[in-house]
Structures are given as structure tokens and as C-alpha cells.
Amino acid sequence: MKTIHYNPSLIEVEFAKIIADLKEEIQKKSAFNTIEEIENNSTKDNPHLVFNLIDTDGDRHELIVQFIQRMDE
């Protein structure tokens, strides 16, 4: 499939949605953090997910996962 639009590309949007949908599975594998919320910003130029976490001490943290597709060669 030849990618025409990269901002965001269909692949970036799809993978952001897939990862966001895996919240429960990711939570089961995290020994030190609880996922409070995932902000899905998949329609932005560079789609990203913001994981709002609470660690075992009750401290809040943010983890940002960004999706960038390289240009087709």
C-alpha cells in the first residue's frame, strides 16, 4: 500500500488505537503502576498516547508514546 498522507498516516492512527485498546492487557503486565487513563491523540499530526499512571507510592506520572511512520522508500 502506497502511503499518500503522513500527517497522520492510517498506519499511525491504527497502531495508536490498537495500543490504547490494549489498556487492560498492559495493566496486567505492569507490576509497579496503575493506568488511570490513556489520552488518545491519534488524530494529531504525530499521533500519540498519554498514559496517566499512579505508582505504588501513589505518585502520578505521565508516559507519552508517539507514533511516527517513516516515508516510503
TAJORA-V375948 format. One record per helix or strand of 2 or more residues. SS is the DSSP state (@ for helix, = for strand). FROM is the first residue (numbers start at 1). LEN is the number of residues. If there is no record, write none. Layout:
# TAJORA-V375948
ss->SS from->FROM len->LEN
ss->SS from->FROM len->LEN
This chain:
# TAJORA-V375948
ss->@ from->10 len->12
ss->@ from->23 len->7
ss->= from->33 len->9
ss->= from->48 len->8
ss->= from->60 len->7
